[in-house]
Amino acid sequence: MTTESVEVRRGLPEGAAARVAELYWEAFGGKLGRALGPPEAGRRFIAGHLHADRAVTALSGGGGGSGGRVVGVAGYQLAGRGLVGGDAAAVLATYGRVRGLYRVFLLALLERTPARGELVMDGIAVDPAERSRGIGGLLLREIEAIAVEQRCRRIRLDVVAENPRARELYERHGFRAVQVRRTPWLRDVLGFGGVTTMHKEVAAR
C-alpha cells in the first residue's frame, strides 16, 4: 500500500477532536492510563483539551476536498503549548480533588519542556489499520518543515523502551539517540521502565 491517497495537513479538521483523542489513546493509553483513565474518561479529557495549532494530521479518502478520515496525527510543543493541553486545574475539575491530585503528579512526570531553539514532539499516532503505508514518515516530514519555519535548530522526542517500532521509525528519518534513562520505578507507576531521548538537527531557512 502507498500514501498516494493520504493528505497531510496542519491543524485539526473541524469536528475531529474525538477521532484524534481515540488515536492518541490507542497509541499512548498504556502510558496515560494511570493518569487519565479509565479509557472513556481519558479520551474525553484529551478531546476537550486539544490545541489545534499544535497538530499535523493525515487524512485518507478526502479526494482533495475538505473531507477525509483522520488516520494519523502528530503533536508538537512550541512556545509553551503542545497538542494536548489541560492544566492541573482542569485535571482536578474533571477527576475531583482527591483522585485528581495523584493524576496531576503522574502527568508532571511526563512533562517535557523545549529548550531554546528546540521543537519537542508529543508523539505520533497512526490508525492500526493504516500502518505500514508510510503515514508516520509523512507526518515526521511535516513536523520537520514546521521546525525549520520556526527557526528551530533541532527536534527532540522521547520514546519508551517498550515501543521499538516507534524508535525504528524515528531512526529511519534521521533521529539519533542521545540519552537513555532507565526508570524501573516508573514501570509500576506509568507502565514503562526506560526512556530514550532522540534528536534530529534541522537547518533553518
C-alpha positions, -999 to +999 in steps of 0.1 A: +000+000+000+011+036-006+005+071+007-010+083-026-045+086-011-033+103+021-032+141+026-012+157+054-025+190+068-015+212+097-041+217+124-071+196+132-101+192+108-134+206+122-151+180+143-121+157+145-114+161+183-130+128+193-112+109+165-078+124+174-084+115+210-092+080+200-060+076+180-039+092+208-054+069+234-048+038+213-012+048+209-004+062+244-032+048+266-007+024+282+013+054+293-015+078+301-040+053+315-029+056+351-031+094+349-062+100+327-081+066+328-104+049+326-103+050+288-136+067+282-127+095+306-092+098+292-104+101+256-130+127+267-104+147+286-080+147+256-107+157+232-117+186+253-082+200+257-066+199+223-047+228+208-054+225+171-025+247+162+000+222+175-011+193+153-003+177+120-030+153+107-031+127+080-064+122+062-074+094+039-101+093+013-107+130+011-103+133-026-085+166-022-116+182-006-124+192+029-134+157+040-114+126+047-109+103+077-082+111+101-058+082+100-028+098+118-018+127+140+014+141+153+016+167+180+044+191+189+053+217+215+064+252+208+062+284+229+047+266+259+019+249+240+015+213+230-012+194+212-028+180+244-035+207+270-053+207+303-036+221+333-037+210+369-070+229+375-086+211+345-075+177+358-089+185+393-121+197+378-125+166+357-115+139+382-121+156+416-096+168+441-089+136+459-083+114+427-071+144+407-040+153+428-023+120+422-031+123+385-015+157+384+016+142+399+017+115+373+012+139+344+041+161+358+064+131+354+056+131+316+062+168+311+089+178+286+098+214+282+115+225+249+149+241+252+156+273+233+156+267+196+140+233+200+107+217+189+096+188+211+074+162+196+044+149+216+043+117+196+028+102+165-004+081+165-015+062+133-046+041+129-035+005+134-054-005+102-034+021+082+001+013+094+029+003+070+017+028+045+043+054+053+019+077+071+043+082+101+070+093+077+047+119+061+038+133+095+075+135+105+084+153+074+058+179+080+069+183+116+104+189+103+091+216+079+074+234+108+106+232+129+125+248+100+100+276+096+101+283+133+139+286+131+144+257+155+178+241+154+166+206+163+136+183+170+136+164+202+114+134+212+113+107+239+104+071+231+098+045+257+118+012+257+086-007+252+080+008+218+108-004+195+087+001+164+084+038+170+122+041+176+129+023+143+106+048+125+125+078+140+159+063+132+149+058+096+141+095+094+174+107+108+168+108+146+196+096+168+196+085+204+214+110+227+204+097+262+189+066+277+172+069+311+165+036+329+135+042+352+124+008+365+105+025+393+082+040+367+072+006+353+046+001+381+036+038+381+033+046+343+039+013+326+074+018+312+109+012+325+131+033+303+131+063+280+153+072+251+157+108+241+163+113+204+174+144+184+173+154+148+192+185+138+175+208+113+187+236+092+169+269+094+159+286+061 
